């Protein structure tokens, strides 16, 4: 992911969470982290489902 895309995601998260209380913000970020970890694991496990070639198919 490009630095620009990551910056856009971070900016949007800040915008959407700016009104949250501290505990709600922490809960949101924890849930987001779990979702992101699950998505990354699935992309590694099923790269074709995410538009990527399997590492062993590249060679």
Secondary structure, 3 states (H helix, E strand, C coil): CCHHHHHHHHHHHHHHHCCCCHHHHHHHHHHHHHHHHHHHHHHHHCHHHHCCCCHHHCC
